[in-house]
Amino acid sequence: MSNESPPELTASAPPAPRTPTPASGSGAALFTLSVISIAALVGSALLWQRLSSIQEQLARQTADSGAQAIEARALAQQAQDLARDTAARLAVAEARVGEVALQRSQLEELMQSLSRSRDENLVVDIDAGLRLAQQQAQLTGSLQPLVAALRSASQRIERAAQPRLAPVQRAMGQDLERLEHASVTDTAGLLGRLDDLVRQVDDLPLVSGVAQAAAMRHQAGNGQPAAAAAAAASEPRWQAALRRTWEGVRDETRGLVRVSRIDHPDAMLLAPDQAFFLRENLKLKLLNARLALLARRMDSARTDLAAATAALNKYFDPASRRTQNAATALQQLQSHMKAAETPQLDDTFAALATAAAGR
């Protein structure tokens, strides 16, 4: 059998595949390599782009992380500052809470003190006001402050309308009636009369001065016959003899008997230079009485006036009109000072003490 086909068979049979030639094989390989290289380049480009994107992202994240770290440190510092500020505010708040607690306790104590009854407060207030008015009356010598305080206190009790304060109001009424009928001391008048007495002391005659004046009058009487004899030269002889006889008998009778009463012999023995100290001592007693009257110490004033009266009766002439007027003025001053004492509100204060005790 021959290897060649008949023409019919050759024409109708499919063509046999070409066997690639070496040139075409190298071209395909080169194409493949080119495709692969292009793919590699594209992949490298994509990979490089991806890496660049990742690097940029990492750089951004790093920058963001740094900023966040800085912000975190700032926030941490702020948190620390806030914590210290909060601690300080907490300490201040605790101190204020302590102060509030103290003020609350004080307020509670104040409320407890103010929770006393209205009647008790009224009694305490009235008692203090009346004692103050009584001191003012003692200092000024006028009863008007005391009368006004009693009337005001009585009106307050009447407005309170509390039955247990009725005894206090009755006691006030009694004391008020006694004050309205009490005599008011004329302190200015008493001081003026004491000043007049002090000025009159220098003009009061002493007992020793009266005796000396009597002796001088007696000596003047002994020298009178000589002057009378000179004047009687023109009279008739018998008439002059009769007059001389009568005057001689009269003078002899006066010289034989002399009657005088001496209650205080030491007053007659005062030397002239002692009279000044005696008068100054009397003035001192009167001035002491004046000071005691200003201080409302009536007992001391009466004692000084009594001492001045005793000195006046002992060392000064009781027969003199000036001495008698001074003695009368001293007695009147003592009587006025007895009536000058300020009345005491014993009934009112006793009733207030009973009301304050709740009885």
DAFENBEL-V450693 format. One record per pair of residues at least 12 apart in sequence whose C-alpha atoms are under 7 Angstrom apart, sorted by the first residue. I is the first residue (numbers start at 1). J is the second residue. If there is no record, write none. Layout:
# DAFENBEL-V450693
i=I j=J
i=I j=J
This chain:
# DAFENBEL-V450693
i=120 j=356
i=123 j=352
i=123 j=356
i=126 j=153
i=127 j=352
i=130 j=149
i=130 j=150
i=133 j=145
i=133 j=146
i=133 j=149
i=134 j=146
i=138 j=296
i=138 j=342
i=139 j=296
i=141 j=185
i=141 j=187
i=142 j=184
i=143 j=184
i=147 j=176
i=147 j=179
i=150 j=172
i=150 j=176
i=154 j=169
i=154 j=172
i=157 j=169
i=165 j=355
i=167 j=351
i=168 j=348
i=168 j=351
i=168 j=352
i=171 j=347
i=171 j=348
i=171 j=351
i=172 j=348
i=175 j=345
i=179 j=343
i=183 j=339
i=184 j=340
i=185 j=340
i=190 j=333
i=191 j=290
i=194 j=286
i=194 j=290
i=197 j=326
i=198 j=283
i=198 j=286
i=201 j=279
i=201 j=283
i=202 j=279
i=204 j=316
i=204 j=322
i=204 j=323
i=205 j=316
i=205 j=317
i=206 j=315
i=206 j=316
i=206 j=317
i=207 j=267
i=207 j=268
i=207 j=315
i=207 j=316
i=207 j=317
i=208 j=267
i=208 j=268
i=208 j=270
i=264 j=314
i=267 j=314
i=267 j=315
i=282 j=308
i=282 j=311
i=285 j=304
i=285 j=308
i=286 j=304
i=286 j=305
i=286 j=308
i=288 j=304
i=289 j=301
i=289 j=304
i=289 j=305
i=298 j=337
i=302 j=334
i=305 j=330
i=305 j=334
i=309 j=327
i=309 j=330
